[in-house]
Amino acid sequence: MTNSVYIHIPFCNNICSYCDFSKVYYNNDLVNKYLDSLFLEVKNNYQGEIINTLYIGGGSPSSLSIDNLNKLNDIIKIFKLSSDIEFTIEVNPDDITKDKLLFYKEMGINRISIGVESTINKYLKYLNRRHDFKLVQDKIKLIKDMGFSNISVDLIYGMKDETLHDLEKDLNNLLSLDINHISTYSLEIHDNTLLGINNDKRISDDFDRKMYDYIDNYLEKNGFEHYEISNFAKYKTYSQHNLVYWNNLNYYGFGIGASGYIDNIRYQNTKSFTSYFLEKRIINKEILSNEDTISYALILGFRKIKGINKNDFYNRYHVDILSLYNIKDLIKEGLLIDDGKYLKINKEYLYVENSILENFV
Amino acid sequence: MIKQENIRNFSIIAHIDHGKSTIADRILEITNAVSLHDSKNQMLDSMDIERERGITIKLNAVELNYHYKNEDYILNLIDTPGHVDFSYEVSRSLAASDGAILVVDAAQGIEAQTLANLFLALDNDLTIIPVINKIDLPNADVDKVTKELMDTFGFSKDEIILTSAKTGVGIKELVEAIIKRVPAPKGDIKSPLQGLIFDSIYDSYKGVIILTRIKNGELKKGDKIKLMSTDAIYDVTEVGVYTPSVKEKEKLVCGEVGYFWGSIKSINDVQIGDTVTLESNPAKDMLPGYKKISQVVFAGLYPTETSRYNDLRDALEKLKLNDASLSFEPETSHALGFGFRCGFLGLLHMEIVEERIEREFNIPLIATSPSVVYEVKLTNGEIIRIDSPQKMPEKTNISSVSEPYIKTNIFTPAEYIGPIMELCQNKRGNYINLEYIDAKRVIIHYELPLSEVVYDFFDKLKSSTKGYASFDYELIGYKESNLVKMDILINGEIVDALTTIVHKDFAYQRGKVVVENLKKLIPRQMFVVPIQAALGSKIIARSDIKALRKDVLAKCYGGDVSRKKKLLEKQKEGKKRMKQLGTVMIPQDAFLAVLSNEEINDE
């Protein structure tokens, strides 16, 4: 059963210096054409299941105008939304208007993920973001005033020359916003991004780790639960949609560059508008064997701090997780921890988990 | 059929980069062996490695046709390698030739290997045709190089042919000089067959293919032949020549160069330098052949995956077929498992063999640091030879240790004398003397321990002279030295494959460099890994590899899932090329790092 949907909106009013997602500059005609194709894709592929989590990501979904949103809403209406759905949209502070927020409400959106990224002007400039912290404060107040209570913010750390002091300031500012969810990312520098083209270098792994540990400490001290490698939540307001990924559950991926996982197939959509408009959508299909499925279950499940529930794992895959690969050795070496109910990565090794996970591919 | 007096067998000898392969290409074109259109550069260099590195490793023999003054001629071109490591192969092809073209670069002049190869050619009593190549270069100095050739080797000005293999100038003149000057092969077609085996190739379908120069008699398809040194007897299935494509013939006659094969499956029956004759009418004597080759550099080769030991044995056996200079015997390492102790002509030779095994046989390898052969005098008076540091006896049983020394011929512009002497001094060298070729160029002679040369001497020489110096050497025997065994411990365990023999006065400095280099080459692991150098039980240097601090995909959402798995697969694949010692993963190049005596740079 597939009860989750991801929809990709590949348009932005502004391109950030670090972004390597599928996106183009906003253009009303192109958006309309895109939404027409998106409509077709959803119509032709959605099997009518009840949808529990829906996530509109991008790009910048908040770049869509009210007219565009009307069109998007026609697509949303195709889905049978569960009454307690988690329905998220990603927004940029500078795109948000009262009218748009009203419309989100009308669509059924109940979770806002806002790209704050930094609260310090020089880093915002470095990341090529078009807002300052004052604007973020205003927009979050507006979001709350409009009745949204489930709000997540993104934070990027590890910019060139950033100090622990800067990081502390960022974290303090985020706490002052009184939101319930924070996603944090160490800055990655990809080729074909502005930073990549400028040949900017990443900070050292040692300092990166120092920052990561700092964030972990700081947020946990302030009431946030570290529940996934990069994610923190208060009052158990975990991202239900993202948990679908980490729990290795099925989801639809609609739109350019989107990925999906249906039955035993993982697929990727094209990043080309031309192909997408011609309905030549899927460019890559991975048909999973049982072994692949289990491999993904481990790779993804161990991202959760709590780890993998051993019973659930057995019920779903009919195999004792402790009998897989060299898991017993990894427990002996202290890299994995079996706490009786859950099997998890020793938190000390979470930030080097790839060296553990490579045993499972 | 071509008359014997219209056959010419010749080689081309040159210092590396002086244009030997390009001249060969032009000769192939002018004799219409290949058309200009389908000619790849350096046609005789058939191995990928040869083309990529721009060097010739293996010899090749090609039959060419040329019409001159109303006569048809056959020219057999026998290609030769240029690098000092392969002088043995050069001597093999020279023994199959009657003349040699000596190529000298018009800008560089005479270099170390020009000299070495020329002496080899003279030893074989060959007619030499001196050629100055690359005369089209803007910095060509034909007059100067002409004078060098005249003064150093005693050629007359008229003998020297000027060519540009790039533009084709002088090639026709050169080909005709071969006909005019190189003597026709001697030998008698009516005598019993005597063919010199100068190379062999293994073909999985045909078995061993033998390359031979017929010195007397003739070899026909269907003949029953005998390989004289092993007494092995085979039926000849096919004879022919390379043009460079394979051309089958009815027979090879006295003076010709070609190939034959006949279901020869046993590699050991075929020895390079052996004589082939007919079983029914055998020759009385073997041809002189070649002097037995001695390997100077030894190293362990181990498959990264221990299950591929037998594949590695097969690969070595096949390589040995057309690389007589390679030797190997089984060896066991505590750290690396089962492998082979292999003997090589030099470092380049070792690199080439490694690369061929990895590429042609697809067996990922770990090579241990190369070692020379030490002579150890025991306290009981016995003398043993050690080709592996691990075999060094207990200190208390050793009376003295000697190591092989070489004498260098370093050709260099005079302005680099200083840096070269400093380099040789750092390598424990003893200065012998210095000869001026002319006012600006010199030959520097040093006595150096061979062990100091095998690793990075050549690179160092090149970098300290901006590439201008060239280098050649001869072994001059053994000398006693104050040598000790240095062990390397990783995570508290001695890694036998990293043990080296070092001079005692240099041990501390070497130990420090080695642990620092290993620290840089071994990637961070999940735990802190100490690296130590030790003389006996005494630790002389230590450095710790810090624990891995970050190895994670920070973001992992719907679209990142497949990417994440691919990334892990790639990471795992990368580690396959490393060796796991306990919980520590060690990359291949770490096993060579113990020989460097200066610190490598980060990244």
Boltz contact constraints between the chains, C-beta under 6 A:
constraints:
  - contact:
      token1: [A, 6]
      token2: [B, 558]
      max_distance: 6.0
  - contact:
      token1: [A, 185]
      token2: [B, 554]
      max_distance: 6.0
  - contact:
      token1: [A, 185]
      token2: [B, 555]
      max_distance: 6.0
  - contact:
      token1: [A, 186]
      token2: [B, 554]
      max_distance: 6.0
  - contact:
      token1: [A, 205]
      token2: [B, 549]
      max_distance: 6.0
  - contact:
      token1: [A, 205]
      token2: [B, 550]
      max_distance: 6.0
  - contact:
      token1: [A, 206]
      token2: [B, 549]
      max_distance: 6.0
  - contact:
      token1: [A, 208]
      token2: [B, 550]
      max_distance: 6.0
  - contact:
      token1: [A, 209]
      token2: [B, 549]
      max_distance: 6.0
  - contact:
      token1: [A, 209]
      token2: [B, 550]
      max_distance: 6.0
  - contact:
      token1: [A, 230]
      token2: [B, 554]
      max_distance: 6.0
  - contact:
      token1: [A, 245]
      token2: [B, 557]
      max_distance: 6.0
  - contact:
      token1: [A, 245]
      token2: [B, 558]
      max_distance: 6.0
  - contact:
      token1: [A, 253]
      token2: [B, 558]
      max_distance: 6.0
  - contact:
      token1: [A, 259]
      token2: [B, 558]
      max_distance: 6.0
  - contact:
      token1: [A, 259]
      token2: [B, 559]
      max_distance: 6.0
  - contact:
      token1: [A, 266]
      token2: [B, 562]
      max_distance: 6.0
  - contact:
      token1: [A, 351]
      token2: [B, 550]
      max_distance: 6.0
  - contact:
      token1: [A, 351]
      token2: [B, 552]
      max_distance: 6.0
  - contact:
      token1: [A, 352]
      token2: [B, 548]
      max_distance: 6.0
  - contact:
      token1: [A, 352]
      token2: [B, 551]
      max_distance: 6.0
  - contact:
      token1: [A, 353]
      token2: [B, 552]
      max_distance: 6.0
  - contact:
      token1: [A, 354]
      token2: [B, 551]
      max_distance: 6.0
  - contact:
      token1: [A, 354]
      token2: [B, 552]
      max_distance: 6.0
  - contact:
      token1: [A, 355]
      token2: [B, 526]
      max_distance: 6.0
  - contact:
      token1: [A, 355]
      token2: [B, 551]
      max_distance: 6.0
  - contact:
      token1: [A, 357]
      token2: [B, 568]
      max_distance: 6.0
  - contact:
      token1: [A, 358]
      token2: [B, 568]
      max_distance: 6.0
  - contact:
      token1: [A, 358]
      token2: [B, 571]
      max_distance: 6.0
  - contact:
      token1: [A, 358]
      token2: [B, 572]
      max_distance: 6.0
  - contact:
      token1: [A, 361]
      token2: [B, 565]
      max_distance: 6.0
  - contact:
      token1: [A, 361]
      token2: [B, 568]
      max_distance: 6.0
  - contact:
      token1: [A, 361]
      token2: [B, 569]
      max_distance: 6.0
  - contact:
      token1: [A, 361]
      token2: [B, 572]
      max_distance: 6.0
